[in-house]
Amino acid sequence: MHVRLSLPERNDLTLGVEEEFVLADPATGAVALAAPRVLELLDGEPAVMPEFLRFQIETATGIHTGLDGLRAELLGLRRLVADAAGQAGCLVLASGTPPCGDLPGLPGVTAEPRYRALAARYPALLPEAGTCACHVHVGIPSPALGVRVLAGLRPWLAPLLAVSANSPLAHDEDSGWASGRYPLWSRWPTAHPPLDWPDPAAYAASVDGAVRRGEALDATGVYYYARLSPKYPTVEIRIADVGLTAEDAVLLAGLTRALVVTILAEARAGVAPRPVRTALVVASLTAAARGGYPGDGIDPGTGQVLPQHVLVGRLLEYVQPALEANGDFATIERQLAAVRAGETGAARQRALFADAGSPAALVAKLASTTLAERGGSGPVPGRRPVAVQDG
């Protein structure tokens, strides 16, 4: 049960989204180590950045308060990167894992000191590194409230993962996971749920301890599924796969901001976070990653096995007042209707895989879907200053 709170007429907490993409060879479907060339062609575009491996590339939006503007910029950045990738002889895929071929390991590491240091410290993780996420930043009033938000997010991370799962394929086959990215990414030492820290000092001590123990190079490399941004006054939710379409990213961003708004309203009303055991949070996330939507999930409060549609329905009920206050409910409900109809990223990838016939045909279809516009309207902007870049 939760307390239904009255919310202000509108609460425009800021939004920013980072998306990571796979670069693929159109002839073979395998990954293409082309990010340096793509970045060179983009000539210093600040909204596009390198990632850990040379077959990955990352974009970061500016700061938004409305979902329509966010959607337009996400589409614009995807097209911008795809145009440059085409000139470099490769395709851009919005997939949480590279779907085809083997991965390069150490030869694929981006030639930057930080990435070389990561490779040297965690060599066992290299063979399956290179997963691609969608990170949502939501502005917060203070670190203290940010820590309260992290505690409040714990029960809701699994439904966010279930609706965003978009990595069922790897090495030219179905992995059996809706989000194959999740178990691979979770091998990193600090990739785990946020804790119920009592205050910012306890959070900082947790981050400092991870760095001191060698579990991360620095604060930026502490990969909690949700965290306080090391650089910006935001909470950064990192649990989701990159969305197959920009509309999938908008769904994730809208739900995430509504969660933050709702948790902040509870905090201001003196409502304590819903108590959940970390072991059950992890179990709920594993179930969400395995089955996606509409598979079975686990209630992190009770451990009960429930269909994901029930758990996602609870999420929507919880955040509906915040969505309505911001005028976002119709947008989110429209996209959730597509999820309920089976149009998740994982399901669409599996359908494309079944129909493709070859790795080359599959990556061509995925690249086309990555650029598809599934909702919204308005002009697609060109280059814009970057606002969120945490890595």
C-alpha positions in Angstrom: 0.0 0.0 0.0 1.1 3.6 -0.6 -0.2 7.0 0.4 -1.9 8.8 -2.4 -0.6 12.4 -2.2 -1.8 15.6 -3.6 0.7 17.1 -5.9 1.3 20.7 -7.3 -0.5 21.5 -10.5 2.8 21.1 -12.3 6.3 20.0 -11.2 8.8 20.4 -14.0 11.8 18.6 -12.7 14.4 18.7 -15.3 15.2 15.6 -17.5 18.3 14.6 -19.4 18.9 11.2 -21.2 22.1 9.4 -22.2 21.9 6.7 -24.8 24.6 4.1 -25.7 24.6 2.4 -29.1 26.3 -0.4 -30.9 28.2 0.2 -34.2 27.8 -2.8 -36.6 29.3 -3.9 -39.9 26.5 -3.9 -42.5 28.1 -6.8 -44.4 28.7 -9.2 -41.5 26.5 -7.9 -38.7 29.5 -8.1 -36.3 30.6 -5.1 -34.3 32.5 -2.3 -36.1 35.4 -0.6 -34.3 34.5 2.6 -35.9 33.7 5.0 -33.1 36.9 7.0 -33.5 36.0 7.6 -37.1 32.4 8.5 -36.4 33.5 11.0 -33.8 36.1 12.5 -36.2 33.3 13.0 -38.8 31.2 14.7 -36.1 34.0 17.2 -35.6 33.8 17.8 -31.9 30.0 17.6 -31.5 29.7 17.9 -27.7 26.5 15.7 -27.5 28.3 12.6 -28.9 31.0 10.8 -26.9 33.2 7.7 -27.0 32.5 4.8 -24.7 34.5 2.0 -23.2 34.8 0.0 -26.5 35.4 1.3 -30.0 32.1 -0.3 -31.2 30.1 1.8 -28.8 29.1 5.4 -29.0 27.1 7.6 -26.6 24.8 10.6 -26.9 23.6 13.0 -24.2 20.6 15.3 -24.5 20.4 18.8 -23.3 18.1 19.7 -20.3 14.4 19.3 -20.8 11.2 19.8 -18.9 8.8 18.4 -21.5 8.7 15.0 -23.1 8.0 16.3 -26.6 11.2 18.3 -26.7 13.1 15.3 -25.3 11.7 13.0 -27.9 12.6 15.4 -30.7 16.2 15.7 -29.5 16.6 12.0 -29.0 15.5 11.4 -32.6 17.8 14.2 -33.8 20.8 12.7 -32.0 20.1 9.2 -33.3 19.9 10.5 -36.9 23.0 12.7 -36.4 25.0 9.6 -35.3 23.5 7.4 -37.9 24.5 9.8 -40.7 28.1 9.9 -39.5 28.2 6.2 -39.1 27.0 5.7 -42.6 29.8 7.8 -43.9 32.2 5.6 -41.8 30.7 2.5 -43.4 28.7 1.2 -40.4 25.3 1.1 -38.8 24.0 2.3 -35.5 21.9 -0.2 -33.4 19.9 0.6 -30.3 20.4 -2.7 -28.6 21.5 -3.5 -25.0 23.9 -6.1 -26.3 25.6 -6.6 -29.7 23.4 -9.1 -31.4 25.8 -10.7 -33.9 29.3 -12.1 -33.9 32.1 -12.3 -31.3 33.4 -9.4 -29.4 37.0 -8.1 -29.7 38.0 -7.9 -26.0 41.2 -5.9 -25.3 41.8 -4.8 -29.0 38.4 -3.1 -28.9 39.1 -0.8 -25.9 39.0 2.9 -26.6 42.4 4.5 -26.6 41.8 6.8 -23.6 43.7 6.5 -20.3 40.5 5.9 -18.3 39.3 3.1 -20.5 42.7 1.5 -20.6 42.8 1.6 -16.8 39.4 0.0 -16.6 40.6 -2.8 -18.9 43.7 -3.3 -16.9 41.9 -3.5 -13.6 39.0 -5.7 -14.7 40.4 -8.0 -17.5 37.9 -10.8 -16.7 35.0 -8.5 -17.6 36.4 -7.7 -21.1 35.2 -10.7 -23.1 31.5 -9.7 -22.7 31.9 -5.9 -22.1 30.2 -3.4 -24.4 26.6 -3.4 -23.2 24.5 -0.4 -23.9 22.2 1.4 -21.5 19.8 4.3 -21.2 20.6 6.6 -18.3 17.9 9.1 -17.1 18.9 12.1 -15.1 16.3 13.9 -13.1 17.0 17.2 -11.3 16.8 17.2 -7.5 16.6 20.0 -5.0 19.4 18.7 -2.7 21.7 15.7 -2.0 19.6 14.9 1.1 16.4 14.6 -0.9 18.4 12.8 -3.6 19.4 10.1 -1.1 15.8 9.8 -0.1 14.8 9.4 -3.8 17.4 6.5 -4.2 15.8 4.7 -1.2 12.3 5.2 -2.7 13.3 3.9 -6.1 14.4 0.5 -4.8 11.0 -1.3 -5.2 10.4 0.1 -8.7 13.7 -0.6 -10.4 12.5 -4.0 -11.7 9.3 -2.7 -13.4 11.5 -0.1 -15.1 13.8 -2.9 -16.3 11.0 -5.1 -17.4 9.4 -2.5 -19.7 12.8 -1.4 -21.1 14.4 -4.8 -21.7 16.0 -4.7 -25.1 18.9 -7.2 -25.3 17.7 -10.7 -26.0 20.3 -11.5 -28.7 24.1 -12.1 -28.5 26.5 -14.1 -30.6 23.9 -14.7 -33.3 21.4 -16.4 -31.0 18.7 -15.8 -28.4 20.3 -15.6 -25.0 17.1 -16.6 -23.2 17.1 -13.2 -21.4 14.9 -10.3 -22.3 17.7 -8.1 -21.0 20.9 -10.0 -21.6 22.7 -6.8 -20.7 21.6 -7.0 -17.1 23.5 -10.1 -16.0 26.6 -9.0 -17.9 26.6 -5.5 -16.6 25.9 -6.8 -13.0 29.3 -8.5 -13.0 31.0 -5.1 -12.4 31.8 -4.8 -8.7 29.6 -1.8 -7.9 26.7 -2.7 -10.2 24.0 -3.3 -7.6 20.9 -1.6 -6.2 21.2 1.6 -4.2 20.9 1.1 -0.5 18.6 2.9 2.0 21.3 5.4 3.0 20.2 7.7 5.9 21.9 10.8 4.6 24.4 12.1 2.0 27.3 11.4 4.3 26.4 7.7 4.4 26.1 7.7 0.6 29.5 9.4 0.2 31.0 6.9 2.6 29.7 4.1 0.5 31.1 5.5 -2.7 34.4 6.3 -1.1 34.6 2.8 0.3 34.0 1.3 -3.1 36.9 3.3 -4.6 39.2 2.5 -1.6 38.5 -1.2 -2.0 39.4 -1.1 -5.7 35.8 -1.8 -6.8 35.9 1.4 -9.0 38.5 3.8 -10.3 36.7 6.8 -8.9 33.2 8.1 -8.0 32.3 8.2 -11.7 33.0 4.5 -11.9 30.6 3.5 -9.1 27.8 1.9 -11.1 24.9 1.7 -8.7 21.7 1.0 -10.6 20.6 4.5 -9.4 23.0 7.0 -7.9 23.6 10.7 -7.2 25.4 12.1 -10.3 29.0 12.8 -9.5 28.9 15.9 -11.7 25.3 17.3 -11.7 22.5 18.0 -9.3 20.6 15.0 -10.5 19.7 11.5 -9.6 20.8 9.2 -12.4 18.8 6.0 -13.0 21.0 3.5 -14.9 19.0 0.2 -14.8 17.5 0.3 -18.3 18.7 -1.1 -21.6 19.0 1.5 -24.4 15.5 1.7 -25.9 15.0 0.2 -29.4 13.3 3.5 -30.4 13.4 7.0 -29.1 9.8 6.5 -27.9 11.0 3.7 -25.6 13.4 6.2 -24.1 10.6 8.7 -23.6 8.5 6.1 -21.8 11.4 5.3 -19.5 12.2 9.0 -18.9 8.5 9.9 -18.2 8.0 7.0 -15.7 11.3 7.8 -14.0 10.6 11.5 -13.5 7.1 10.7 -12.2 8.7 8.3 -9.7 11.1 11.0 -8.5 8.3 13.6 -8.2 6.2 11.1 -6.2 9.0 10.1 -3.9 9.9 13.7 -3.2 6.2 14.5 -2.4 6.3 11.6 0.1 9.5 12.8 1.6 8.1 16.3 2.1 5.0 14.7 3.7 7.1 12.7 6.1 6.3 9.3 4.5 9.1 6.8 5.0 10.4 4.8 2.1 8.8 1.4 1.5 11.0 -1.1 3.3 12.4 -3.8 0.9 15.2 -6.3 1.4 18.1 -5.9 -1.0 18.0 -9.7 -1.7 14.4 -9.4 -2.9 15.2 -6.3 -4.9 17.9 -8.3 -6.7 15.6 -11.2 -7.2 12.9 -8.9 -8.7 15.5 -7.5 -11.1 16.7 -10.9 -12.2 13.2 -12.0 -12.9 12.5 -8.8 -14.9 15.7 -9.3 -16.9 15.0 -12.9 -17.6 11.3 -12.7 -18.6 10.8 -9.0 -19.4 7.3 -8.0 -20.0 4.8 -9.8 -19.8 6.8 -12.5 -18.0 6.7 -13.4 -14.3 8.1 -11.0 -11.8 8.7 -10.9 -8.0 7.2 -8.4 -5.6 10.3 -7.0 -3.8 8.3 -6.4 -0.7 6.8 -9.9 -0.2 8.8 -12.2 -2.5 5.6 -13.3 -4.1 5.7 -14.3 -7.8 3.4 -12.0 -9.8 3.0 -11.3 -13.5 4.9 -8.3 -14.7 1.7 -6.7 -15.9 0.5 -6.6 -12.2 3.8 -5.0 -11.0 3.9 -2.5 -13.9 0.2 -1.7 -13.2 1.2 -0.9 -9.6 4.0 1.4 -10.8 1.5 3.2 -13.1 -1.0 3.6 -10.2 1.8 4.9 -7.9 3.0 7.6 -10.4 -0.3 8.5 -12.1 -0.9 11.7 -10.1 2.6 12.9 -11.0 2.1 12.1 -14.6 -1.3 13.8 -14.7 0.1 16.9 -12.9 2.8 17.3 -15.6 0.5 16.5 -18.5 2.4 13.4 -19.3 -0.2 10.7 -18.6 -1.6 10.4 -22.1 1.9 10.0 -23.6 3.0 7.4 -21.1 -0.3 5.5 -21.3 -0.1 5.4 -25.1 3.4 3.8 -25.0 2.5 1.4 -22.2 -0.4 0.3 -24.3 2.2 -0.7 -26.9 4.1 -2.6 -24.2 0.9 -4.4 -23.2 0.3 -5.4 -26.8 3.7 -7.1 -26.9 5.7 -4.3 -28.6 8.7 -4.3 -26.2 12.2 -3.9 -27.4 13.0 -7.6 -26.6 9.9 -8.9 -28.4 10.6 -6.7 -31.5 14.2 -7.8 -31.6 13.2 -11.5 -31.4 10.6 -11.0 -34.2 13.3 -9.3 -36.4 15.7 -12.1 -35.6 13.1 -14.7 -36.6 12.5 -13.0 -40.0 16.0 -11.8 -40.9 17.6 -14.9 -42.3 21.2 -13.5 -41.9 23.2 -11.3 -39.6 23.5 -8.6 -42.2 19.7 -8.6 -42.7 19.2 -8.5 -38.9 21.4 -5.5 -38.3 19.9 -3.6 -41.2 16.4 -4.1 -39.7 17.6 -3.1 -36.3 19.3 0.0 -37.7 16.1 1.0 -39.4 14.1 0.5 -36.3 16.6 2.5 -34.2 15.7 5.6 -36.3 11.9 5.0 -36.5 9.6 7.5 -35.1 6.8 5.8 -33.2 5.0 8.8 -31.7 5.1 12.5 -31.0 5.5 15.4 -33.3 7.5 18.5 -33.9 10.7 19.4 -35.5 13.9 17.3 -35.0 16.7 19.7 -33.9 20.2 19.6 -35.1 23.2 19.9 -32.8 22.7 21.2 -29.3 25.0 21.7 -26.3 25.4 18.7 -24.1 24.0 18.8 -20.5 24.6 15.4 -19.0 27.8 13.4 -19.4 28.6 11.1 -16.5 29.9 8.0 -18.3 
